[in-house]
Amino acid sequence: MYKTGTFNHGQGAVFIAATKLRTRKEPFIDIPLIDTQAAGALGEAGASGWIDTHFADRFMGAMMVGMIPDVAQAASGAAKSNKDNQTDYTANSRQAFADIAREAFANSVNIPPTLYKNQGEIITLIVGQDLDFSSIYKLKMVGTRR
């Protein structure tokens, strides 16, 4: 069992606190862990992996919505060629689209990144106490050498 902390923009590793260790084969034995955290291959804090920053999700939608007022303005300019050039009938619509673009950007810019770690990949645990594996592993003397 484990619990992860928050993963924010600019971080390269996610911090994991493990609370229980379970053997892979029967009989399954749960070993409680106290003050145990995941570490990288060199002992640095946290577990690293592939980071998805969700760039397209965060910015592309807002850019597309932001382009709508420009397209509307270009279309209104083409439509005004044979009408009164002093009156802009599309100003309110363009302002509304600009407000929608700002709101869409504000809602999507704070999507947190996602760290992917392959299932079954080895991680290092730094434990806060001695672990007793005597119920799992037994050592036997095979013979004596002289």
N, C-alpha and C positions, 0 to 999 in steps of 0.2 A: 504494500500500500504506500502511496506517496501523495504529496500535495505540492503543487507548484506555486510559485509566486507570480507576480504580475510580470509581463514581458513588454517593455516599452521600446519606443523608437530609439535606435542607436545602440541598443544592447546586443551583444554577440552570443550570449549564453542565457539559458533559463535556469533559475535556481530551484532545486528540487530538494524537499525534505522527506526522507524515507522513514516510515514508522514501523514497517514489518517486513521481514525477509521470509520467503517460503521456498522450501526445497523443490526441485524440479520433478523428482520421482517419488513414488510412494515408498514408505509412508510419508505423507506430506506433513512437514513440521513447520510451524510458524515460530519465528524467532523475533521477539520484540526488539526494536531499535530505538535508542534514545540519542538525541543530538546527532543524527546522521544526515549528511548532506551529500549530494552528487558532486563529482568533480570531473574535470577533463582528463585527458590522457597524461598531461604533465602535472597534474595535481591542482590546477587552477580551479577556482570556485565555479560551479555551474556546469551544465551539460550543453555542449554546442551541437549544432546541426545545420540543416539548410533553412535559411530564413526567407519567408515570403513577405515582402513589405506591402503587398496589395496596392502597388503604384497605380495600376490601371483602374482599380475600383475606387481609389481615393481621388484621382484627378481627372480621368477621362470623361466621366459623367458630367462633372462641373464644367469642363471645357466645352463639351457639346451643348450643354444648356446655355453657356455663355456666348456661344456663336449664334444662337437664335436671334438676339437683338440685332446683330450685324446683318444677318440675312434679311430680317424684317426691314431694316433701314435701307438696304440696297434695293429691296423690292418696292418700297415706298418711293424711292428716288426714281425708279423706272416708271412707276405709275403716275408720278407727278409731271411727266414731260409735257403733257398737253392740258394740264389743269393749272389752277392757281398755285404758284410756287411759294407764296408767302404763308400758307397755312399748312401745318404738319398735322395730319389727321392720325398719325400712328405713334405719336410721342407717348401717350399713356400705355399703349400696348408694349412698346419697346421698354419702357420703365418697369412694367410688371414682369416682363421676361428677365430683365436684369436682376430684379429682386429675387425671382425664383432661382436664378443661377447662383446668387450669393448664398441663399439658404441651402441649396443643394451642396455647394462646396463646404459650407460650415458643418453640415451633417455628415459628410463623407470623409473629411480630412482627418478625423480622429480615429479611424479604423486601426486597431493595434496590429502589429506584425504577428505572424505565426511562425513558430519554429517547428520544423519537421525532423523527427529522429526515427530512424528505421526500427521497426519492430524486431526485437531480438538482438539489437546492436548492444555491444558490451559497454557498460558505464562503470565508472569507478565510484565507490562509496567511501567517504571518510567517516568512520564510526566514532562515537563519543565514549564507548566503553568496550571492555573485552567481551568477545563473543564465545560462548561455550558450544562447541560442536560435538561434545562427547556422546550425545544421544544419536548422532548421525554417523560419525566415523569412529572406528575402533582401530587402534594400532596393536599389532601382535608381534612378538619377537619370533622370527623365523628360525633362528639358530644362532649359535654363538661362534665366533671366529677366535682362533687361538694364534 
